[in-house]
Amino acid sequence: MKNYKILLLSLLSLLLFSCEDDMQMEILDFEKPIIVQQLDFEANMLDLESFVDGDVDSVLINGVKGDFYMDNTKLIFHAGFYSEKYLVAKIYQNGESTDVVLRKSDKRYVLFSYSAKYDKNKKYQVAGDFNGWAPTNTNLQWHDTAYQAVMELTSGKYQYQIVEDGEWKLDEYNPITAPNNQGGVNSVFVVGSGNEAKLQLSTESYTDNNISFSINDTNANIIVMFNNKDISSELKKGDMLNINIPEIAKQYELSYIRVFAFNANGIANDLMIPLVYGKVSTSITELPRTAWQTNILYNVFVDRFFDGNPENNNPLPDSIVLPAANYNGGDMEGIMDKIDADYFSELGVNSLWLSPLVKNVEGAYGYWPDPKTKFSAYHGYWPVSFTQINPHFGDSDDLHNLVAAVHNDDMNILLDFVANHVHQDHPFIKAHPEYATELHLPDGTLNLERWDEYRLTTWFDKFLPSLNLENEKVSKTVADSATWWITEYDIDGFRHDAAKHVPLSFWKRLTREIRDKVVLKNDKQVYQLGETYGNSELIGSYVNNGMLNAQFDFNVYDAAVGVFAGDNSMNTLAERLEESLNVYGSHNVMAYITGNQDRGRFISYAGGDLKFDEDAKEAGWTRKIGVGDDVGYLKLQQLMAFNMSIPGIPVIYYGDEFGMAGGNDPDCRRMMRFDNQLTEKEKINLEVTKILIAIRKSNMALLYGDVVSITPNNSTLIIHRKYFDNEVYSVFNTSDQEQQVNISIKGNAKKYKTSFGNKMTVKNNVLTITIAPNSFEIIIK
């Protein structure tokens, strides 16, 4: 990476820039707006094929022309040459421009210091949020009075530990600590003051032809986009900011007005206003299912959901495979049965994500010592084919029928795709063992589960070779198989397993192939969701034009678990959420989970039957884990309400809609239960989930609304969202005592109504809400 930056910087120093007058252009016929392009700290290379198809004539960045690098598909420039926090790149083809908003990185060089006394016999490193928790990434060097390292960081709070000769410990010279959401604490490194005045955009009113919005700094720089066209020059400034809706918008079923702003203190929340045939949309019913901000995703773990065809169950006969680690019978016919029974439509979800359907190995692998067991491939992550379907789940006809049924119910369907590895019995790797990364490292140790230190080459297990996706033949084969699933079965996208263990070059290739073979040919939008554990910078590095649409935001989930299921302060959750909105944008399509197949069930933590400081996998094997205290149901409702209140896509892990208990894998993968199998408390939880989904889907403020404020106290949190006249306040109380919360309202406070029966009084345009212990309220105007 350093060599790459040096090369670019050297080339940049030779480039000549010249100003060029902009020309009047027609708006391109491209309905999907290009997302904001996140720039690197220093040198940048823009892959223009990520934004446009075909040859590029020239590119202007804030009116300055840049030279191409090698050919007209790539442009290099240094973001530091520009003072603005947002830039607009105009990419010209045949006299027309496609306009892209570029966001500069707000990183700066900072000095990290550890104040221990010098000891020539000791080696000090630091591991934390800023380096993927990999000590080898940051060695501390002695300088005058402390061990130090220079880092490139944005403003924020970073958890870390000092690593002294391989031993991890807190920084004894730093009094600031924070919970790690696993029963312990980490030291905290603070960058920036965090006291800068926040710049705020807000939607105000609209007519058939005009949109009005406001900003709390009239001197701020403002960019207005219609789809992929900069229309900022048409902005009218006064007491209110006004923009006329372009006449051409009437030709589109769906288009967008987007607004970005910045001043000396930073950037504002962005606005995203959907237009249906040129008019501001006021209801989800007007929008197509591919408007991803409107989606609520349900994670179906196929083998554990519903057995529709007992004839294909065929559990492994090997006696060493216990039932919890064997096939349990769920299949595609079972999912079809639940579609026919209106389970998903009555729940309210509008997208399904299915665990891998590809054919897996039939033998037993892995080992657990107590009780002794091996594992079948019921989960789908041990593939032995790129295109064949696992016969335990059905066949090609079943998948065609399932996709048709999902689409007939106006839902999307995502398949789980495994690009990182295959099983050792996969014909591809058996024929070409050289296509795998090295299992043995130069020091002779095994490259197993080295998640951060060797994240692009590490193996998950000895029988799961990681593919060398830097190899052209490997990359092409895997990418071709992915596009085949889309074209053969008309699926709507992928959940990509282990995304951070796959090089960015592969995601760029795959996304380009999907664009060429699917998006441009069939006018079909494809959503790609990645799985990456790490800091927001690492997660965000995969979310850009030409790569993934989104990833799971595990950092917000971890903070939510620590608050709703633990006893952490609401401030920690608010800080994480604010960080995510800053990194991914106020209208991101990141995924926010209630749980997943790799963690103990949330409700068991919340109810106390599963402890944060125990091995959740061992607990799942050695005892029957339930909910514990009934307060766990209330806390799960809070988590569900939180996910339904924030930007992004809520994701419900099967069973969390009513509160399925369990430890970690495989105990978090119990067979799904329905109807009369549920207890009364579970039925109540299910009804609350349905109500919350209905509230989200009936309030545009929760789909496309401005994030007006996030106000935490130790045990309370208020999230205020607004979409023109539709406003929603989500109020949470995690204490075991009743709490009163006051909300000052602009305008008529009597127009606001509660959704869940908490007491609310109105006086002098102040709402006073009394929130029950471990509860929440959704207040709607």
VOGU-3710 file (C-alpha; in Angstrom, 3 decimals, decimal comma):
1> mknykillls> 0,000/0,000/0,000  2,829/2,403/0,797  4,402/1,786/-2,616  1,029/2,365/-4,262  0,663/5,715/-2,493  4,208/6,768/-3,363  3,585/5,901/-7,036  0,383/7,893/-7,121  1,911/10,865/-5,317  4,804/10,903/-7,752
11> llslllfsce> 2,463/10,825/-10,718  0,225/13,470/-9,178  3,140/15,862/-8,858  3,523/15,712/-12,669  -0,138/16,329/-13,505  -1,253/19,653/-14,914  -4,752/20,831/-14,060  -6,721/23,387/-16,004  -10,127/24,938/-15,379  -12,862/24,305/-17,888
21> ddmqmeildf> -16,295/25,880/-18,284  -19,168/23,551/-17,537  -21,689/22,938/-20,274  -25,443/22,567/-20,285  -26,199/18,852/-20,264  -29,262/16,702/-20,443  -29,850/14,518/-17,421  -28,736/10,952/-18,039  -31,350/8,214/-18,126  -30,020/6,411/-15,061
31> ekpiivqqld> -32,510/5,795/-12,275  -30,266/4,475/-9,540  -28,281/7,290/-7,890  -24,576/6,645/-7,470  -23,671/6,591/-3,781  -21,229/9,058/-2,282  -17,706/7,967/-3,177  -15,511/7,740/-0,083  -12,010/9,018/-0,770  -8,734/7,882/0,729
41> feanmldles> -6,715/10,095/3,023  -4,064/10,969/0,462  -3,753/9,733/-3,112  -6,853/8,459/-4,890  -7,411/6,463/-8,026  -10,972/6,646/-9,325  -12,057/3,620/-11,322  -14,422/5,407/-13,712  -16,007/2,122/-14,790  -17,598/2,030/-11,333
51> fvdgdvdsvl> -19,744/5,012/-12,320  -20,287/4,872/-16,071  -20,316/2,382/-18,915  -18,143/3,055/-21,941  -15,407/5,508/-22,853  -14,894/8,697/-20,840  -13,964/11,964/-22,567  -12,879/14,011/-19,554  -13,426/14,482/-15,825  -13,815/17,717/-13,867
61> ingvkgdfym> -13,470/17,709/-10,082  -14,922/20,936/-8,678  -14,336/22,501/-12,070  -10,718/21,363/-12,343  -9,783/18,991/-15,132  -7,694/15,949/-14,319  -5,521/13,803/-16,559  -6,215/10,112/-16,917  -3,822/7,520/-15,568  -2,685/5,173/-18,355
71> dntklifhag> -6,111/5,135/-20,083  -9,493/6,817/-19,825  -10,875/4,349/-17,284  -8,861/5,621/-14,321  -8,186/9,027/-12,840  -5,700/9,853/-10,098  -5,681/12,898/-7,886  -4,788/14,010/-4,367  -7,804/14,910/-2,239  -5,600/17,233/-0,192
81> fysekylvak> -5,380/19,594/-3,167  -8,979/20,592/-2,423  -10,203/22,493/0,642  -13,864/21,404/0,371  -15,131/18,441/2,417  -17,411/17,321/-0,443  -16,328/17,435/-4,083  -18,332/16,900/-7,267  -16,767/14,916/-10,096  -18,330/15,431/-13,524
91> iyqngestdv> -17,588/12,471/-15,795  -18,150/13,427/-19,442  -19,192/11,075/-22,230  -20,242/12,395/-25,630  -20,959/15,829/-24,249  -23,038/14,655/-21,283  -21,946/14,343/-17,665  -22,603/11,876/-14,909  -22,051/13,668/-11,608  -20,648/11,946/-8,537
101> vlrksdkryv> -20,361/13,329/-5,017  -16,938/12,609/-3,493  -16,391/12,772/0,245  -12,948/13,609/1,508  -11,554/11,609/4,391  -11,382/13,576/7,631  -8,381/11,611/8,839  -5,417/13,377/10,304  -2,015/12,295/11,599  -2,136/11,705/15,358
111> lfsysakydk> 0,509/10,613/17,817  -0,261/7,667/20,081  1,880/7,503/23,236  2,312/4,892/25,936  4,103/6,453/28,920  5,964/3,423/30,273  9,620/3,748/31,187  12,111/2,607/28,575  13,128/-1,038/28,783  15,395/-2,326/26,033
121> nkkyqvagdf> 14,414/-5,919/26,816  10,691/-5,426/26,219  8,655/-5,150/23,036  5,561/-2,960/23,107  2,740/-3,029/20,605  -0,820/-1,716/20,594  -3,975/-3,455/19,379  -7,298/-1,715/19,000  -10,138/-0,429/16,887  -7,649/1,519/14,794
131> ngwaptntnl> -5,604/-1,457/13,533  -7,994/-4,395/13,422  -6,862/-5,557/16,888  -3,703/-6,941/15,309  -0,622/-6,071/17,435  1,765/-6,741/14,561  0,191/-3,817/12,686  1,478/-1,250/15,189  4,828/-1,609/16,894  5,568/1,148/19,420
141> qwhdtayqav> 8,963/2,843/19,199  10,726/4,703/22,022  10,974/8,478/21,518  12,376/10,656/24,318  9,759/10,046/27,045  7,314/7,440/25,773  6,655/4,571/23,384  4,938/6,074/20,365  3,407/5,481/16,940  1,996/7,855/14,334
151> meltsgkyqy> -1,459/6,885/13,065  -3,941/8,168/10,481  -7,260/8,524/12,334  -10,542/10,404/12,211  -12,101/12,084/15,234  -13,637/9,609/17,636  -13,032/7,182/20,475  -10,901/4,099/19,893  -10,728/1,149/22,279  -7,340/-0,527/22,619
161> qivedgewkl> -4,980/-2,561/24,771  -1,209/-2,488/25,168  0,610/-5,686/24,187  3,770/-6,143/26,251  5,912/-9,030/25,011  2,762/-10,746/23,765  0,731/-10,134/26,933  -2,386/-7,979/26,566  -3,230/-5,411/29,242  -4,929/-2,089/29,882
171> deynpitapn> -2,933/1,122/29,526  -2,175/1,844/33,180  -1,300/5,461/32,347  -4,677/6,200/30,756  -7,690/6,466/33,126  -10,268/6,421/30,313  -11,878/3,015/29,785  -15,020/1,650/28,157  -16,846/-1,710/28,304  -15,892/-4,163/25,560
181> nqggvnsvfv> -19,402/-5,735/25,504  -17,882/-9,070/26,512  -17,808/-8,565/30,256  -14,546/-6,589/30,382  -13,137/-3,158/29,585  -10,600/-1,604/27,227  -8,577/1,579/27,372  -9,863/4,421/25,179  -7,845/6,715/22,901  -9,720/9,960/22,138
191> vgsgneaklq> -9,048/11,843/18,901  -10,582/15,326/18,554  -12,666/17,248/21,055  -16,125/16,226/19,853  -17,403/19,696/20,800  -17,809/21,051/17,268  -21,255/22,528/16,545  -23,216/20,041/14,463  -24,441/21,085/11,033  -28,076/20,038/10,551
201> lstesytdnn> -30,219/19,674/7,417  -33,972/19,174/7,682  -36,811/18,625/5,220  -39,578/21,195/5,716  -42,270/21,241/3,008  -43,004/20,386/-0,605  -45,403/21,050/-3,446  -45,839/19,243/-6,757  -42,951/21,279/-8,173  -40,814/22,419/-5,242
211> isfsindtna> -38,999/21,113/-2,156  -38,051/23,303/0,826  -35,483/22,409/3,448  -33,580/24,208/6,155  -30,057/24,315/7,555  -28,724/25,763/10,795  -25,820/27,555/9,089  -26,846/29,704/6,144  -23,196/30,102/5,143  -22,684/26,370/4,722
221> niivmfnnkd> -21,769/24,899/1,350  -24,666/22,917/-0,117  -24,759/20,343/-2,918  -28,106/19,251/-4,411  -28,276/16,216/-6,658  -31,075/14,864/-8,834  -30,108/11,236/-9,349  -26,628/11,649/-10,847  -26,854/15,281/-11,856  -25,614/18,253/-9,834
231> isselkkgdm> -28,434/20,843/-9,734  -26,933/22,977/-6,951  -26,902/26,030/-9,217  -30,708/26,001/-9,170  -30,878/26,206/-5,365  -32,661/29,322/-4,090  -31,520/30,629/-0,714  -33,568/32,682/1,730  -35,270/32,015/5,064  -35,772/28,574/3,574
241> lninipeiak> -33,729/26,697/0,968  -35,772/25,813/-2,121  -35,149/23,597/-5,114  -37,472/23,036/-8,050  -38,086/19,416/-8,941  -36,648/18,886/-12,452  -39,336/18,482/-15,085  -37,655/15,336/-16,373  -38,351/13,619/-13,023  -41,902/12,990/-14,245
251> qyelsyirvf> -40,487/10,418/-16,651  -39,085/8,223/-13,887  -41,013/5,740/-11,782  -38,446/6,370/-9,047  -35,825/9,094/-8,769  -34,194/10,972/-5,900  -33,308/14,441/-4,707  -30,262/14,279/-2,434  -28,757/17,112/-0,408  -25,286/17,342/1,154
261> afnangiand> -23,780/20,194/3,166  -20,564/21,084/4,960  -18,894/23,942/6,815  -15,652/24,444/8,687  -16,795/22,165/11,528  -17,685/19,192/9,368  -20,450/17,677/7,278  -24,209/17,638/7,872  -26,609/14,758/7,845  -27,570/14,097/4,224
271> lmiplvygkv> -31,115/14,225/2,854  -32,629/11,665/0,466  -36,087/12,342/-0,934  -37,666/9,730/-3,227  -39,764/10,989/-6,139  -42,425/8,876/-7,859  -43,019/10,211/-11,363  -41,691/13,558/-10,221  -43,693/13,932/-7,004  -42,403/13,562/-3,448
281> stsitelprt> -43,208/10,072/-2,212  -45,236/9,863/0,982  -45,802/6,108/1,289  -43,873/2,866/0,984  -46,743/1,475/-1,109  -45,663/3,771/-3,965  -42,118/2,446/-4,008  -40,730/-0,671/-5,716  -39,279/-3,467/-3,606  -35,815/-2,585/-4,940
291> awqtnilynv> -35,911/0,717/-3,019  -33,633/-0,818/-0,411  -34,191/1,827/2,283  -37,706/0,375/2,610  -36,581/-3,195/3,210  -36,827/-5,357/6,325  -34,736/-8,484/5,926  -35,538/-11,869/7,456  -32,703/-14,389/7,840  -33,963/-17,906/7,072
301> fvdrffdgnp> -31,581/-20,606/8,283  -32,825/-23,185/5,784  -32,124/-26,469/7,564  -33,633/-25,218/10,823  -36,703/-23,368/9,534  -39,430/-25,785/8,421  -39,472/-29,335/7,044  -41,687/-29,318/3,980  -40,414/-32,573/2,474  -39,266/-35,272/4,930
311> ennnplpdsi> -38,045/-37,430/2,033  -34,960/-35,233/1,516  -33,900/-35,029/5,193  -31,209/-37,742/5,059  -29,217/-36,883/8,205  -25,711/-38,317/8,317  -25,801/-41,870/9,691  -22,499/-41,370/11,459  -23,281/-41,904/15,160  -20,657/-39,392/16,178
321> vlpaanyngg> -22,738/-36,534/14,738  -25,213/-35,441/17,399  -28,649/-34,145/16,339  -27,763/-30,510/17,039  -24,891/-30,817/14,534  -26,781/-32,849/11,942  -29,374/-32,105/9,289  -32,722/-31,379/10,954  -34,915/-31,366/7,838  -35,603/-27,748/6,887
331> dmegimdkid> -35,817/-27,195/3,126  -37,113/-24,953/0,352  -40,508/-26,656/0,362  -40,766/-25,699/4,027  -40,114/-22,052/3,211  -42,733/-22,278/0,451  -45,218/-23,685/2,982  -44,683/-20,664/5,222  -45,037/-18,275/2,281  -48,348/-19,952/1,425
341> adyfselgvn> -49,390/-19,647/5,074  -48,649/-15,880/4,904  -46,098/-16,098/7,713  -43,767/-13,504/6,197  -46,470/-11,194/4,873  -48,258/-11,167/8,245  -44,970/-10,527/9,998  -44,375/-7,642/7,589  -40,877/-8,404/6,284  -40,248/-7,753/2,598
351> slwlsplvkn> -36,925/-9,491/1,907  -35,646/-12,992/2,688  -31,997/-13,941/3,109  -31,450/-17,711/2,815  -28,440/-19,543/4,235  -26,310/-21,221/1,494  -28,198/-23,566/-0,834  -25,165/-24,812/-2,769  -24,208/-28,488/-2,545  -22,009/-29,258/0,479
361> vegaygywpd> -19,848/-32,187/1,528  -21,701/-35,234/2,852  -19,174/-36,390/5,424  -18,655/-35,427/9,069  -15,919/-32,918/9,889  -14,677/-30,824/12,771  -14,808/-31,934/16,394  -16,301/-30,879/19,705  -14,964/-32,665/22,826  -17,833/-32,464/25,339
371> pktkfsayhg> -20,143/-34,020/24,352  -18,130/-35,673/21,614  -19,440/-34,854/18,163  -18,459/-34,067/14,632  -20,517/-31,856/12,338  -22,489/-32,217/9,148  -22,594/-29,402/6,594  -26,226/-28,563/7,438  -25,254/-24,863/7,614  -24,121/-24,704/3,986
381> ywpvsftqin> -20,649/-23,186/4,420  -18,619/-26,227/3,228  -19,272/-26,153/-0,546  -18,246/-28,884/-2,986  -19,869/-27,239/-6,005  -20,285/-23,761/-7,464  -23,696/-24,335/-9,050  -25,355/-27,519/-7,781  -28,071/-27,316/-5,117  -27,807/-29,166/-1,814
391> phfgdsddlh> -30,181/-32,154/-2,204  -31,073/-31,885/1,509  -32,825/-28,612/0,649  -34,431/-29,505/-2,695  -33,552/-29,109/-6,355  -33,465/-26,557/-9,147  -37,232/-26,618/-9,657  -37,740/-25,930/-5,952  -35,548/-22,835/-6,118  -37,263/-21,538/-9,261
401> nlvaavhndd> -40,633/-22,010/-7,569  -39,428/-20,404/-4,350  -38,066/-17,305/-6,110  -41,318/-16,955/-8,062  -43,353/-17,208/-4,855  -41,176/-14,639/-3,084  -41,490/-12,181/-5,974  -45,222/-12,826/-6,211  -45,465/-11,661/-2,589  -43,543/-8,498/-3,602
411> mnilldfvan> -40,475/-9,548/-1,613  -36,786/-9,739/-2,503  -34,659/-12,838/-2,051  -30,928/-12,945/-1,228  -28,760/-16,046/-1,274  -25,802/-16,555/1,028  -22,692/-16,813/-1,150  -19,356/-18,278/-0,039  -16,462/-16,851/-2,046  -13,629/-17,179/0,458
421> hvhqdhpfik> -13,216/-20,943/0,660  -14,366/-24,379/-0,453  -14,284/-27,797/1,153  -11,188/-29,899/0,430  -13,374/-32,332/-1,565  -14,481/-29,623/-3,995  -13,462/-30,803/-7,522  -12,047/-27,358/-8,292  -9,498/-27,434/-5,479  -8,798/-31,161/-5,834
431> ahpeyatelh> -7,806/-30,593/-9,446  -5,828/-27,452/-8,615  -4,513/-27,450/-5,040  -2,278/-24,536/-6,051  -5,403/-22,353/-6,185  -5,491/-22,276/-2,378  -3,583/-19,900/-0,138  -0,741/-21,335/1,923  -1,773/-23,299/5,005  1,699/-23,076/6,521
441> lpdgtlnler> 3,254/-19,712/7,318  6,982/-18,973/6,830  7,601/-19,522/10,551  6,146/-23,027/10,313  2,918/-22,263/12,177  -0,489/-22,990/10,703  -2,400/-20,207/9,005  -5,615/-21,152/10,822  -8,076/-18,596/12,229  -5,544/-15,774/11,912
451> wdeyrlttwf> -8,480/-13,442/11,360  -6,645/-10,124/11,500  -2,943/-10,844/11,112  -3,413/-12,825/7,869  -7,008/-11,988/7,092  -6,721/-12,392/3,294  -5,069/-15,816/3,394  -6,090/-17,520/6,643  -7,980/-20,827/6,581  -11,108/-21,393/8,671
461> dkflpslnle> -10,159/-25,031/9,255  -7,722/-27,620/7,890  -10,412/-29,047/5,594  -11,485/-25,610/4,268  -8,844/-24,276/1,849  -9,062/-20,512/1,373  -9,097/-19,621/-2,308  -6,386/-17,409/-3,716  -8,740/-14,876/-5,272  -5,833/-12,764/-6,477
471> nekvsktvad> -5,332/-15,513/-9,070  -7,094/-14,609/-12,331  -8,484/-18,096/-12,991  -9,796/-18,467/-9,452  -11,328/-15,007/-9,385  -13,051/-15,489/-12,754  -14,449/-18,915/-11,820  -15,936/-17,731/-8,535  -17,318/-14,484/-9,997  -18,869/-16,363/-12,923
481> satwwiteyd> -20,597/-18,722/-10,516  -22,096/-15,790/-8,612  -23,528/-14,137/-11,711  -24,839/-17,542/-12,813  -27,029/-17,777/-9,711  -28,539/-14,378/-10,497  -29,217/-15,038/-14,163  -30,389/-18,626/-13,663  -32,726/-18,027/-10,726  -33,520/-14,277/-10,859
491> idgfrhdaak> -32,434/-13,695/-7,274  -32,110/-10,118/-6,034  -28,698/-10,220/-4,418  -26,257/-11,882/-2,060  -25,221/-11,950/1,533  -21,468/-12,473/1,164  -19,864/-14,662/3,804  -16,524/-13,615/5,338  -16,197/-10,535/3,124  -13,135/-9,145/4,915
501> hvplsfwkrl> -11,149/-12,300/4,157  -11,598/-11,700/0,419  -9,447/-9,113/-1,408  -11,092/-5,914/-2,614  -9,996/-6,779/-6,150  -12,466/-9,677/-6,181  -15,407/-7,580/-5,007  -14,597/-5,027/-7,711  -14,475/-7,769/-10,324  -17,705/-9,391/-9,163
511> treirdkvvl> -19,560/-6,093/-9,012  -18,356/-5,188/-12,494  -19,524/-8,543/-13,868  -22,912/-8,158/-12,184  -23,171/-4,678/-13,717  -22,280/-5,931/-17,220  -24,214/-9,210/-17,198  -27,238/-8,290/-15,089  -27,747/-4,600/-14,304  -27,150/-3,178/-17,780
521> kndkqvyqlg> -28,621/-6,099/-19,737  -31,751/-6,672/-17,662  -32,220/-3,331/-15,877  -32,115/-5,278/-12,605  -30,736/-3,885/-9,368  -28,660/-6,328/-7,288  -28,021/-5,802/-3,580  -24,742/-7,108/-2,148  -24,383/-7,326/1,631  -21,070/-8,274/3,189
531> etygnselig> -20,074/-9,794/6,524  -17,046/-8,126/8,124  -16,017/-7,920/11,761  -13,768/-4,951/12,439  -13,744/-1,206/12,919  -15,913/1,123/10,857  -13,010/2,032/8,573  -12,401/-1,609/7,624  -16,109/-2,316/7,227  -16,604/0,859/5,196
541> syvnngmlna> -13,661/0,109/2,894  -15,803/-2,539/1,189  -18,812/-0,225/0,752  -18,238/2,005/-2,223  -19,137/2,349/-5,869  -17,934/-0,693/-7,749  -17,924/-2,864/-4,614  -20,528/-3,887/-2,031  -23,735/-1,964/-1,349  -23,523/-2,527/2,388
551> qfdfnvydaa> -22,241/-4,614/5,256  -23,531/-5,690/8,632  -22,853/-3,017/11,234  -21,685/-5,324/13,998  -20,260/-2,416/15,992  -23,699/-0,911/16,555  -25,080/-4,379/17,364  -22,346/-5,012/19,934  -23,066/-1,656/21,563  -26,812/-2,385/21,519
561> vgvfagdnsm> -26,260/-5,755/23,199  -24,141/-4,085/25,883  -26,888/-1,532/26,554  -30,152/-3,440/26,134  -28,964/-6,843/27,385  -26,235/-5,544/29,706  -25,844/-2,525/31,931  -23,766/-0,186/29,765  -24,618/3,501/29,465  -26,816/4,686/26,608
571> ntlaerlees> -23,986/7,086/25,763  -21,931/4,204/24,365  -24,715/3,193/21,974  -25,362/6,791/20,900  -21,656/7,296/20,158  -21,488/4,138/18,051  -24,628/5,052/16,126  -23,375/8,590/15,484  -20,069/7,171/14,249  -21,845/4,827/11,841
581> lnvygshnvm> -24,056/7,569/10,433  -20,975/9,716/9,932  -19,057/6,952/8,162  -21,851/5,297/6,144  -24,252/8,236/5,701  -27,700/9,077/7,046  -29,374/7,040/4,296  -27,131/4,019/4,225  -28,415/0,512/3,505  -26,198/-1,158/6,090
591> ayitgnqdrg> -27,727/-4,126/7,921  -28,689/-3,984/11,619  -29,243/-7,390/13,174  -31,149/-8,841/16,107  -28,657/-11,709/16,148  -27,037/-14,240/13,832  -25,894/-17,845/13,483  -22,499/-17,188/15,080  -23,579/-15,735/18,444  -25,516/-16,671/21,509
601> rfisyaggdl> -29,156/-15,586/21,315  -29,775/-12,011/22,440  -32,725/-12,902/24,665  -30,670/-15,396/26,665  -28,104/-12,704/27,421  -30,861/-10,202/28,179  -32,657/-12,583/30,534  -29,418/-13,643/32,222  -29,449/-17,359/31,421  -26,375/-16,820/29,268
611> kfdedakeag> -23,525/-14,835/30,828  -21,310/-12,381/28,975  -18,159/-13,763/30,586  -18,771/-17,436/29,740  -18,072/-19,509/26,630  -21,467/-19,350/24,916  -20,697/-22,311/22,668  -19,680/-24,547/25,569  -22,758/-23,423/27,486  -24,972/-24,416/24,572
621> wtrkigvgdd> -23,573/-27,935/24,604  -23,506/-28,517/28,354  -26,854/-27,204/29,595  -30,326/-26,265/28,433  -30,267/-22,509/27,918  -33,501/-20,601/28,227  -34,433/-16,966/28,626  -33,882/-16,644/32,354  -35,643/-13,623/33,818  -38,761/-12,578/31,900
631> vgylklqqlm> -37,282/-9,090/31,574  -35,398/-10,579/28,625  -38,569/-10,354/26,541  -38,868/-6,622/27,225  -35,214/-6,065/26,385  -35,578/-7,936/23,108  -38,520/-5,680/22,273  -36,269/-2,687/22,913  -33,612/-4,006/20,537  -36,260/-4,613/17,882
641> afnmsipgip> -37,655/-1,095/18,363  -34,161/0,394/18,154  -33,400/-1,372/14,855  -36,732/-0,220/13,439  -35,966/3,382/14,434  -32,567/3,950/12,820  -31,452/4,275/9,186  -30,349/1,144/7,370  -32,005/-2,227/6,874  -33,302/-4,076/9,965
651> viyygdefgm> -32,438/-7,794/9,903  -34,403/-10,321/11,952  -32,588/-13,585/12,663  -35,196/-16,343/12,495  -36,871/-16,851/15,859  -35,917/-13,450/17,244  -39,342/-12,157/16,274  -40,722/-14,041/19,278  -37,615/-14,617/21,387  -35,936/-17,946/20,684
661> aggndpdcrr> -33,333/-18,747/23,321  -29,949/-20,436/22,964  -26,197/-20,372/23,357  -23,734/-20,077/20,502  -23,413/-22,327/17,432  -25,129/-24,754/17,093  -27,468/-23,914/19,992  -28,441/-20,618/18,346  -29,603/-22,724/15,379  -32,442/-24,645/16,968
671> mmrfdnqlte> -35,425/-25,740/14,913  -37,846/-22,883/14,357  -41,168/-22,925/16,218  -44,539/-21,631/15,073  -48,080/-20,923/16,283  -49,172/-23,271/19,088  -45,528/-24,140/19,799  -45,031/-20,656/21,243  -45,546/-19,658/24,863  -47,832/-16,755/25,767
681> kekinlevtk> -44,848/-14,454/26,345  -43,407/-15,435/22,968  -46,730/-14,716/21,294  -46,748/-11,254/22,870  -43,218/-10,645/21,598  -44,278/-11,736/18,124  -47,198/-9,289/18,143  -44,941/-6,452/19,303  -42,540/-7,250/16,432  -45,404/-7,102/13,940
691> iliairksnm> -46,524/-3,732/15,307  -42,992/-2,326/15,151  -42,579/-3,460/11,547  -45,921/-1,923/10,647  -44,907/1,364/12,292  -41,643/1,475/10,339  -43,361/0,693/7,036  -46,092/3,295/7,558  -43,798/6,201/8,505  -41,536/7,654/5,845
701> allygdvvsi> -39,648/9,373/8,672  -38,246/5,938/9,598  -37,388/5,035/5,988  -36,084/8,243/4,425  -36,281/10,652/7,337  -33,670/13,103/8,533  -31,763/12,042/11,645  -32,540/15,207/13,576  -31,023/14,212/16,902  -29,776/11,325/19,014
711> tpnnstliih> -30,038/12,292/22,677  -28,668/9,878/25,286  -28,654/9,929/29,058  -27,248/7,153/31,187  -30,363/4,972/30,881  -32,511/6,820/28,332  -32,203/7,497/24,631  -34,268/9,648/22,271  -33,965/9,266/18,495  -35,747/11,984/16,520
721> rkyfdnevys> -36,418/11,439/12,816  -38,313/13,687/10,435  -39,603/13,511/6,857  -41,305/16,799/6,132  -44,400/16,851/8,394  -44,034/13,226/9,519  -41,987/13,070/12,728  -41,121/10,130/14,953  -39,524/10,117/18,397  -38,275/6,735/19,630
731> vfntsdqeqq> -37,709/6,829/23,396  -35,939/4,076/25,374  -35,502/3,377/29,084  -33,060/0,621/30,067  -33,275/1,154/33,829  -35,451/-0,898/36,176  -37,141/2,304/37,303  -39,805/4,402/35,633  -38,284/7,414/33,850  -39,703/10,743/32,703
741> vnisikgnak> -38,426/12,265/29,470  -39,210/15,780/28,222  -39,249/16,651/24,521  -39,595/20,241/23,322  -41,768/20,485/20,225  -41,867/23,109/17,513  -45,481/23,714/16,564  -48,576/21,978/17,879  -47,525/19,307/20,380  -51,075/17,937/20,535
751> kyktsfgnkm> -50,584/16,344/17,112  -48,201/13,754/18,591  -49,541/10,333/19,636  -47,989/7,415/21,489  -47,982/3,901/20,040  -47,505/1,648/23,097  -49,566/3,254/25,872  -46,917/4,980/27,974  -48,336/8,055/29,717  -47,731/11,336/27,880
761> tvknnvltit> -48,751/14,860/28,867  -48,512/18,084/26,856  -47,804/21,501/28,345  -46,388/24,606/26,641  -45,358/22,522/23,620  -43,361/20,142/25,788  -44,100/16,429/25,688  -43,528/14,660/29,002  -43,421/10,888/28,558  -43,335/8,465/31,457
771> iapnsfeiii> -41,501/5,360/30,242  -41,965/2,100/32,110  -38,858/0,176/33,249  -37,001/-1,651/30,461  -39,407/-0,274/27,927  -39,757/2,101/24,989  -42,261/4,330/23,277  -42,741/5,404/19,660  -44,285/8,869/19,390  -45,628/9,833/15,972
781> k> -46,837/13,000/14,350
//
